[in-house]
Amino acid sequence: MGLVDLLFERALRFVIFFCTSLVIWIREAGAESWICADAIVTAEPSVSQGLFGSPTVEVVYSYRFEGELYTGLHEEPFLSNDSLREYVARFSNGRKFVVRFNPRKPDHSMVREQDQVMELAHS
């Protein structure tokens, strides 16, 4: 692979990462008023290669609302493997964290980094 091809691939990877992050940010802003709940990771996170080889971590979790059990899947995109390892360690099987869910549709949930930071501050 030539230098131009490598630069093009990296630029394309960045654009895809940026667009994905923008969509996630917009969704998170809409979930600001959703209810927070304690969630638990129910399986080891899996790492897959997304478009153009960018890694993505998938976290499977469960949470309860009004006695009912709900499950969710969170996908976190990364530009490289550097910060990916730390993220996988944070969401290992059995770990607890905060999730937001729509009170009108409790099966719609979202993991927000801001909520994790708030949770760590209160721990």
QUIRA-V990471 format. One record per residue. PSI is psi in whole degrees, -180 to 180 (* if undefined). NEAR is the number of other C-alpha atoms within 8 Angstrom. Layout:
psi-><PSI:PSI>
near-><NEAR:NEAR>
This chain:
psi-><130:168:-41:-43:-42:-45:-41:-45:-44:-40:-43:-41:-43:-44:-44:-44:-45:-47:-43:-44:-38:-44:-44:-43:-43:-43:-41:-39:-36:-22:4:-38:0:163:140:145:155:133:164:138:129:0:158:139:146:145:130:163:121:-159:131:29:6:132:147:135:133:127:122:133:168:158:165:146:125:43:-8:143:131:155:159:165:124:131:125:117:151:152:-33:177:-7:-57:-9:-43:-42:-41:-45:-41:-36:-28:42:161:130:-12:145:148:-178:137:151:143:156:119:-24:-27:79:-14:-4:112:168:142:125:133:-37:-37:-33:-39:-43:-41:-41:-36:-31:-9:*>
near-><4:5:6:6:8:9:8:8:9:8:8:9:13:9:8:9:11:8:8:9:9:8:8:8:8:8:8:10:7:7:11:6:5:9:8:8:11:10:12:12:15:9:10:10:12:7:8:8:9:8:7:8:7:12:14:12:15:12:13:13:12:12:12:11:9:4:5:6:8:10:9:11:8:10:8:7:11:12:9:8:8:5:8:11:8:7:8:10:7:7:12:11:10:8:9:9:9:12:14:13:15:12:7:4:7:10:9:8:10:11:9:9:6:6:10:10:8:8:10:7:6:5:4>
